[in-house]
Structure formats: structure tokens, C-alpha cells
Amino acid sequence: MGTLRYITNVSLDGFIEDRNGEFAWSESDDEVFAYTTDLLRPMAVHLYGRRLYETMAVWETDPSFAAASELMADFATVWQRADKVVFSTSLAEPVTGRTRIDRRLDPDVVRNLKASVDGDLLVGGADLAGQMLEAGLVDEIEWLVRPLLVGGGKPALPGIGRVDLELVDERRFASGIVSLRYGVVG
């Protein structure tokens, strides 16, 4: 059975985007970028909302990203290798390979996917992660906490109820970024 993980970059005050919808402040140095690539390496399936999928699709549709460095080429390879499920009512068709569109989140479909996949699953996007957490689908949360406050914007987990967590791992990077990985209890 695959483990479903929510991994995201977040400001210290809990936001993935600032008040202007920007997230350039979450760009990584080489150490953190390589770590992130290694986090995604065992992911057999990525589960996205439309906006994040469209943001990430450049790793397949724009060769200049992979051509920028060996680290970026490795990330592009890892990203392209995973299957993707995009939950969207408005996306007509995928722009990347290994991608399907589901019009709504059906928790039973995700449970069956977790049970059948050879590898782990990644949920990307705060709203989708919140819905999956509420449905009891998320097994782990890992946040790469940036050493800055953005003062508002899109929260990393909007509007969910109480969820108990247990610290599984932590790592500090030279840049001051801290990775905190929690298991969902219960």
C-alpha cells in the first residue's frame, strides 16, 4: 500500500503564497532542490489540483527547465516518470504524458489507488490536500519551512478541523530552511 504525502514549501507563518499570489520567495538553493527531488523520487503518482498541475507541467512541456542544470534535469526526469491525476472541472485535457483528469475527488478512488500503486503518492495543492486530509487519506505531511513571514496569503492548509500529528523526521539546511515531516495519527 502506498503512503500519501502532502509536501509543500511554506512560510513560517503558514502560507504557500503571499497576498499577491506570489511564491518566488520559496525558490530553493541547490541543497534543498536536490532534497526535494529525492522526496519525489519514490512517488509513483502525483495528485494535483488544476492550478498546481499547470504550474508543474513546465517540467515536461518546456525543455529549457531541464536544460538549465543537472539538478533541474534530474527533477524533470523524476517528475515526468510519475503518473499524474488532476482533479479539475475546467481542464479540458492534460498537456503532459502519464496524466489523467478526474472531474471530482472521490475518496474511494484515491483509497483504491493507494492500495494498488507500487510506490508512494504525492498530493500537491493546499485545497486538495485539505480535502484529502479531511477524508482521512493523507498519511504524512512534510513542510519545507522558509525562514520568513509573508503576512498573509494562501494558507498551507485552509479550513480543516483538528488533525493530530506525530513528528517523524526533521532536517535543517544551511539556508535556514527546516524540513518537518509528520505522520497523521489515527
C-alpha positions, -999 to 999 in steps of 0.1 A, spaced: 0 0 0 13 34 -9 18 63 15 0 95 6 22 125 14 15 162 13 48 180 7 49 218 3 70 249 7 56 272 34 65 304 51 70 304 89 35 319 93 19 291 73 14 304 38 23 288 4 16 321 -15 17 357 -3 -11 382 -6 -4 388 -42 -4 351 -51 34 350 -55 56 322 -43 90 332 -57 102 335 -21 100 297 -19 127 291 -45 154 266 -33 191 266 -33 209 235 -47 209 216 -14 171 220 -8 163 215 -45 182 181 -45 165 171 -13 131 179 -28 139 159 -59 148 130 -36 115 134 -18 97 130 -51 118 101 -64 97 73 -48 64 90 -58 46 68 -83 16 91 -85 11 128 -81 -24 141 -73 -29 178 -82 -55 204 -85 -56 223 -118 -36 253 -108 -6 234 -94 -7 210 -123 -5 238 -148 24 253 -128 43 220 -127 36 209 -163 65 230 -175 88 203 -162 77 183 -193 64 210 -217 94 234 -215 128 218 -222 146 249 -210 139 240 -174 157 206 -176 185 222 -197 193 247 -170 214 223 -148 219 187 -139 198 192 -108 169 205 -128 173 177 -154 171 152 -126 140 168 -112 123 169 -147 131 132 -151 116 123 -117 85 145 -123 79 130 -158 83 94 -146 53 97 -122 17 92 -131 -5 123 -125 -41 126 -116 -55 161 -120 -88 170 -102 -104 197 -123 -138 206 -136 -124 230 -161 -93 215 -176 -102 201 -210 -73 177 -215 -38 171 -200 -8 187 -216 16 161 -202 20 124 -206 10 99 -179 -18 122 -169 -55 117 -165 -82 142 -154 -108 133 -127 -137 158 -126 -142 154 -88 -123 140 -58 -138 106 -49 -121 94 -17 -128 57 -26 -110 61 -59 -79 75 -40 -81 47 -14 -81 21 -42 -52 39 -59 -32 39 -26 -39 2 -23 -29 -7 -58 1 16 -65 37 4 -64 52 34 -46 41 64 -28 16 91 -37 21 129 -35 -8 153 -31 0 188 -43 -20 219 -37 -34 232 -4 -71 229 -12 -68 194 -25 -45 184 4 -70 198 29 -99 178 13 -78 146 13 -68 152 49 -104 157 59 -113 125 41 -86 106 61 -65 99 30 -32 117 39 -6 97 58 22 122 61 27 159 59 62 174 51 67 211 51 98 229 40 95 259 63 111 290 49 127 315 73 104 344 65 70 357 73 48 368 44 20 383 65 -10 367 47 -20 349 15 -30 313 8 -27 291 38 -9 258 35 -40 240 49 -71 262 46 -101 255 68 -96 220 81 -105 207 115 -82 192 141 -57 166 129 -33 150 154 3 146 141 34 129 152 69 142 143 86 116 122 117 134 109 133 169 108 162 184 89 179 217 89 195 232 58 224 257 56 199 283 42 178 282 74 151 262 58 138 234 80 120 203 68 94 189 92 78 156 85 48 144 105 27 113 104 -10 116 107 -22 99 139 -53 77 138 
